[in-house]
Amino acid sequence: MGLMIVRHKVKEYRSWKKVFDSHASAQKAAGLTRPRVFRSADDPNETVILMDYKDLKKAKAFGASADLIKTMETAGVVDKPTIYFVEQT
């Protein structure tokens, strides 16, 4: 089991969160579970998302997918996301 970590800034958090929540079925289809959303204490429009995965290949495919890129654009992501894939040791 691993963790997908995504960090990016958004134009407006509430609008972004609605789109993020509506994309839950795509996350689930990619095998991503237990999404947790955090906001920077210094900038409420900077987000960090944690999602568990079992299949690294599927998680990476989702992270690079045209669907995710388009969804982020629609949601108002304003910088290049940083995506990490980590595994528990």
C-alpha positions as a Markdown table, in Angstrom:
| # | Residue | x | y | z |
|---|---|---|---|---|
| 1 | Met | 0.0 | 0.0 | 0.0 |
| 2 | Gly | 1.2 | 3.5 | -0.8 |
| 3 | Leu | 0.2 | 7.1 | -0.7 |
| 4 | Met | -0.2 | 9.5 | -3.6 |
| 5 | Ile | 0.5 | 13.1 | -2.4 |
| 6 | Val | -0.6 | 16.0 | -4.6 |
| 7 | Arg | 0.3 | 19.7 | -3.9 |
| 8 | His | -0.9 | 22.6 | -5.9 |
| 9 | Lys | -2.4 | 26.1 | -5.6 |
| 10 | Val | -5.9 | 26.9 | -6.7 |
| 11 | Lys | -7.6 | 30.1 | -7.7 |
| 12 | Glu | -10.4 | 29.7 | -5.1 |
| 13 | Tyr | -10.6 | 26.8 | -2.7 |
| 14 | Arg | -14.4 | 26.4 | -2.4 |
| 15 | Ser | -14.8 | 26.2 | -6.2 |
| 16 | Trp | -11.9 | 23.8 | -6.5 |
| 17 | Lys | -13.2 | 21.5 | -3.7 |
| 18 | Lys | -16.6 | 21.1 | -5.5 |
| 19 | Val | -14.8 | 19.9 | -8.6 |
| 20 | Phe | -12.5 | 17.7 | -6.6 |
| 21 | Asp | -15.5 | 16.0 | -4.8 |
| 22 | Ser | -17.3 | 15.5 | -8.1 |
| 23 | His | -14.2 | 13.7 | -9.5 |
| 24 | Ala | -14.4 | 11.0 | -6.7 |
| 25 | Ser | -15.6 | 8.3 | -9.1 |
| 26 | Ala | -12.6 | 8.7 | -11.3 |
| 27 | Gln | -10.3 | 8.5 | -8.2 |
| 28 | Lys | -12.0 | 5.4 | -7.1 |
| 29 | Ala | -11.8 | 3.8 | -10.5 |
| 30 | Ala | -8.1 | 4.4 | -10.4 |
| 31 | Gly | -7.9 | 2.5 | -7.1 |
| 32 | Leu | -7.3 | 5.6 | -5.0 |
| 33 | Thr | -9.0 | 5.5 | -1.6 |
| 34 | Arg | -9.4 | 7.6 | 1.6 |
| 35 | Pro | -8.8 | 11.1 | 0.1 |
| 36 | Arg | -7.7 | 13.6 | 2.6 |
| 37 | Val | -7.5 | 17.3 | 1.8 |
| 38 | Phe | -5.3 | 19.8 | 3.6 |
| 39 | Arg | -4.9 | 23.5 | 3.2 |
| 40 | Ser | -1.7 | 25.5 | 4.0 |
| 41 | Ala | -1.9 | 27.4 | 7.3 |
| 42 | Asp | -0.3 | 30.3 | 5.4 |
| 43 | Asp | -2.2 | 30.2 | 2.2 |
| 44 | Pro | -5.8 | 28.8 | 2.1 |
| 45 | Asn | -5.6 | 28.3 | -1.7 |
| 46 | Glu | -2.6 | 26.0 | -1.4 |
| 47 | Thr | -3.8 | 22.4 | -1.1 |
| 48 | Val | -2.2 | 19.0 | -0.3 |
| 49 | Ile | -4.2 | 15.9 | -1.1 |
| 50 | Leu | -3.4 | 12.4 | 0.3 |
| 51 | Met | -4.9 | 9.3 | -1.2 |
| 52 | Asp | -4.1 | 5.7 | -0.6 |
| 53 | Tyr | -3.3 | 3.3 | -3.4 |
| 54 | Lys | -2.7 | -0.4 | -3.8 |
| 55 | Asp | -1.5 | -0.4 | -7.4 |
| 56 | Leu | 1.3 | 2.0 | -8.2 |
| 57 | Lys | 1.0 | 1.6 | -11.9 |
| 58 | Lys | -2.8 | 2.6 | -11.8 |
| 59 | Ala | -2.1 | 5.5 | -9.5 |
| 60 | Lys | 0.7 | 6.9 | -11.7 |
| 61 | Ala | -1.5 | 6.5 | -14.8 |
| 62 | Phe | -4.2 | 8.5 | -13.0 |
| 63 | Gly | -1.7 | 11.2 | -12.0 |
| 64 | Ala | -0.6 | 11.7 | -15.6 |
| 65 | Ser | -4.0 | 11.3 | -17.2 |
| 66 | Ala | -5.5 | 13.8 | -19.6 |
| 67 | Asp | -8.7 | 13.5 | -17.6 |
| 68 | Leu | -7.0 | 14.7 | -14.4 |
| 69 | Ile | -5.2 | 17.5 | -16.2 |
| 70 | Lys | -8.5 | 18.7 | -17.6 |
| 71 | Thr | -10.3 | 18.4 | -14.3 |
| 72 | Met | -7.5 | 20.4 | -12.5 |
| 73 | Glu | -7.8 | 23.1 | -15.2 |
| 74 | Thr | -11.6 | 23.2 | -14.8 |
| 75 | Ala | -11.2 | 23.3 | -11.0 |
| 76 | Gly | -8.9 | 26.4 | -11.1 |
| 77 | Val | -5.5 | 24.9 | -10.4 |
| 78 | Val | -3.1 | 27.8 | -11.0 |
| 79 | Asp | 0.3 | 26.2 | -10.8 |
| 80 | Lys | 2.0 | 23.0 | -11.9 |
| 81 | Pro | 1.0 | 20.3 | -9.4 |
| 82 | Thr | 3.7 | 18.3 | -7.6 |
| 83 | Ile | 2.8 | 14.6 | -7.3 |
| 84 | Tyr | 4.6 | 12.1 | -5.1 |
| 85 | Phe | 4.1 | 8.4 | -4.8 |
| 86 | Val | 5.4 | 7.0 | -1.5 |
| 87 | Glu | 5.3 | 3.6 | 0.1 |
| 88 | Gln | 5.3 | 2.7 | 3.7 |
| 89 | Thr | 8.4 | 1.0 | 5.0 |
